[in-house]
Amino acid sequence: MVLPGACIGPYDFKVSSAGKMIRLIMHYGIPASLNFGAYNFVDVRDVAKGLIGAAEKGKAGECYLLTGEVVTADELIHLVAERSGKRTPRAKLPLWLVKPLAPLAETFYKISGQTPVFTRTSLEILSRNCNFSYQKASQDFGYQPMSTKQSIKDTVAWIKESEALSRKKKKR
């Protein structure tokens, strides 16, 4: 059995919550970051390699964490902003200020039919322990995830390229 962390990366055709957040930062920037929260992000390409590794060399009955590195919410926001040429936010909002806004955001997402990014659940997840180790996967089948920085770089490049291709098709 394999258990991946929060998947990010290029080729997010269905646009996951993480993909939606990355696109929002890329297109509109973000006025403030967060001074709390982190999560363990892993590139979806590493998860695919990990699935193959577990199938070929994993031990029967074992669970493998296919995770990457712990990245704070602030670090992730800054990585995406820098890679997409947006201004990085200077202000950082605390949990006590952001938490009461989550129900309003959830109502907005429901009414607008948009993919939820900012919810009570997302705040709760960002506030939990996320120090997951992929050491067993590394030992048993050589799992080695790329850095979140590389994943974000590739993701932003892929989104820009796919959106450019989409605009080209619309012009035809």
Secondary structure, DSSP 8 states (H G I E B T S, - for coil): -EEE-EEE-S--TT--HHHHHHHHHHHH--SEEESS-EEEEEEHHHHHHHHHHHHHH--TT--EEE--EEEEHHHHHHHHHHHTT-----EEE-HHHHGGGHHHHHHHHHHHT----S-HHHHHHHTS------HHHHHHH------HHHHHHHHHHHHHHHHHHHHHHHH-
